[in-house]
């Protein structure tokens, strides 16, 4: 079974924590509820109960779908910042684009 080097154990633990399924779902549900609350706050148009339920479900679903990539962007930025602070990410700005040493 593959195991990371001892030096890399810390950042792999950090990656697994920040980019876990639980973190993605928590972010997505929070964004969904936030979007739903703003939809309710601005008011629902007049209509039947089915239309209102469908519109509320749509508000939540749009927020949920937008919350997933939002957490992914945050997670990648957090990991890059962690690697930079730990000195594990060595970037040379004088090399051509895409070359990491």
Secondary structure, DSSP 8 states (H G I E B T S, - for coil): -----GGGHHHHHHHHHHT-HHHHHHHHHHHHHHHHHHHHHH---S--HHHHHHHHHHHHHHHHHHHHHHHHHHHHHHHHHHHHHHT-----TTS-TT---
